Amino acid sequence: MSILVVGSVALDTVTTPFGEGREVLGGSATHFSVSASFWAPVRLVAVVGEDFTEAHRKPLVDHDVDLGGLVTAPGKTFRWVGTYGYDLNVAKTLDTQLGVFGTFRPVVPDAWRDTPVVFLANIDPELQADVLDQVRGPKLVAADTMNYWIDSKPDALKRLLARVDVVLMNDAEVRQLTGIPNLVRAASEIRGWGPSMVVVKRGEHGVLVFGRDRAFALPGFPLDEVLDPTGAGDAFAGGFLGYLAARGPGAPLDARRAAVVGSVMASFQVEAFSLERLDRLTQAEIRERYDRFRELTTFEPLP
C-alpha cells in the first residue's frame, strides 16, 4: 500500500560534539519519506522555497519518493539551526526561519486522496485535521506532534487524536500532554481519546508500544558511533508505517515487527548527518540489523 505523508521539508544546520552539517536536507517529512521508501511507495505533500535546488531534491528522487505534492512557493525554504551536547536526546534550537513553511496550507492532489496509509508528520494539528478532511477512507492514519503544539493548541490536538489510529510521541510529550508522569497510565489516557495505539519514542532508550490489550517494549540498538540524532524519530515512523503498509490491505496490525523495523531505520539514521547514511543503506544491512535486534531481545524461559 502507498503512504501519503504531509509535513516539513527543511534545510538544517546541526552541530553535535562529533561534527557539523550545514544547510543539509532535513525536515520531518523528508526523513520519514526516505525511511519509508525502503518498504512502500511514498507520496509527499510539502512546501519549499525558490532556493530549493535539484541537488536538494535528488535524495528524494533517488528513493522514488513521489514529489507530485511538493510545492515550490516564492520565498525561502524552512530552515532550522540546532545543537546537541553529549546528551543526544536533547536538542537546543538556536534559530528557526519558517520561510514559506509559515504560510503552508497542504493540498492533497485529487489522485492521492484515496491513499490507504496517511502519516501526519509534525505540523499544526489544525492543518493535520484539514488533511484528514481531504482524504477518503484511509485504512490507517498515524500522527506525530511536538511540545510546541501541546502547549499552544492542546484542544485542537486532542480533537485530531480522536481521528487517528496511531499516535507517535516521545516520552516527554506524552507526559506533557496528559499531565501523568507514569507512561503506562499516560498512554492509557491517550488511547481513551481515540487512538488504538500509542507509540512512545524514548531515543537511545528504545520504544514502548501500547495497544488495546497489550504493551511491547524494545531497547535502543547499541551503537558504537552516533553522529547526529536529528530525524531519528521520523525515520522510526517511516520504518514503522512503511512495514505496515508493505503488509498490504487486511493484514493484522503487526506492531511488534513494525517497532523493530522502525528502530532499525532510526539506528541507521543517527550514524551520519542528514540522509547520508540512509542514502547508502542496503536491504541486506537492514535485514542483518533486524536479525541482530532479534538476538539482542531473545531469551529462554526460566527452567
Secondary structure, DSSP 8 states (H G I E B T S, - for coil): --EEEE---EEEEEEETTEEEEEEEE-HHHHHHHHHTTTS-EEEEEEE-TT--HHHHHHHHHTT-EEEEEEE-SS---EEEEEE-S-TT-EEEEEEE-GGGGG------GGGTT-SEEEE-SS-HHHHHHHHHHS---SEEEEE--HHHHHH-HHHHHHHHTT-SEEEEEHHHHHHHH--S-HHHHHHHHHHTS-SEEEEE-GGG-EEEE-SS-EEEE-----S-----TTHHHHHHHHHHHHHHHT-TT----HHHHHHHHHHHHHHHTTSSTTHHHHT--HHHHHHHHHHHHHHH------
